[in-house]
Amino acid sequence: MFKDCLFGYLNSRSLVTMTSSLIFTDRMVPTMANRQNIAFKVLTTVVSVLSGLLAGALSRRIWAWVGPTSPPAPKDLSRGIGEVLVAAAVQGAIFALVQASFDRAGAHAITAVTDEAPA
């Protein structure tokens, strides 16, 4: 049903009408608030990726400090369930700690630049 509505809509409109509807109108022009939201979303995405990489490296380093082997994978049946669950809990705690600290620092940076708290 959706497919029929979509194709009926597309077939009833000409290419000129469709392309003219893609041009910005006055209410679609990006405002300063929209630019700040876009900048904040891009910044938080980059920060999330970087914090994930840092958390992974940190958890591997901590696991190497605790034990002589690498952290067990959940599907590795040669390792005990306790070892797998402890490794998952440590990795989750490290990730949450790093993510929260990076998000907090990003929020402070956005507030310092824009004088507004991020939404």
Stockholm file with secondary structure:
# STOCKHOLM 1.0

chainA/1-119         MFKDCLFGYLNSRSLVTMTSSLIFTDRMVPTMANRQNIAFKVLTTVVSVLSGLLAGALSRRIWAWVGPTSPPAPKDLSRGIGEVLVAAAVQGAIFALVQASFDRAGAHAITAVTDEAPA
#=GR chainA/1-119 SS CHHHHHHHHHHHSCHHHHHHHTSCCGGGSCCHHHHHHHHHHHHHHHHHHHHHHHHHHHHHHHHHHHCSSCCCCTTCTTSCHHHHHHHHHHHHHHHHHHHHHHHHHHHHHHHHHHSSCCC
#=GC SS_cons         CHHHHHHHHHHHSCHHHHHHHTSCCGGGSCCHHHHHHHHHHHHHHHHHHHHHHHHHHHHHHHHHHHCSSCCCCTTCTTSCHHHHHHHHHHHHHHHHHHHHHHHHHHHHHHHHHHSSCCC
//
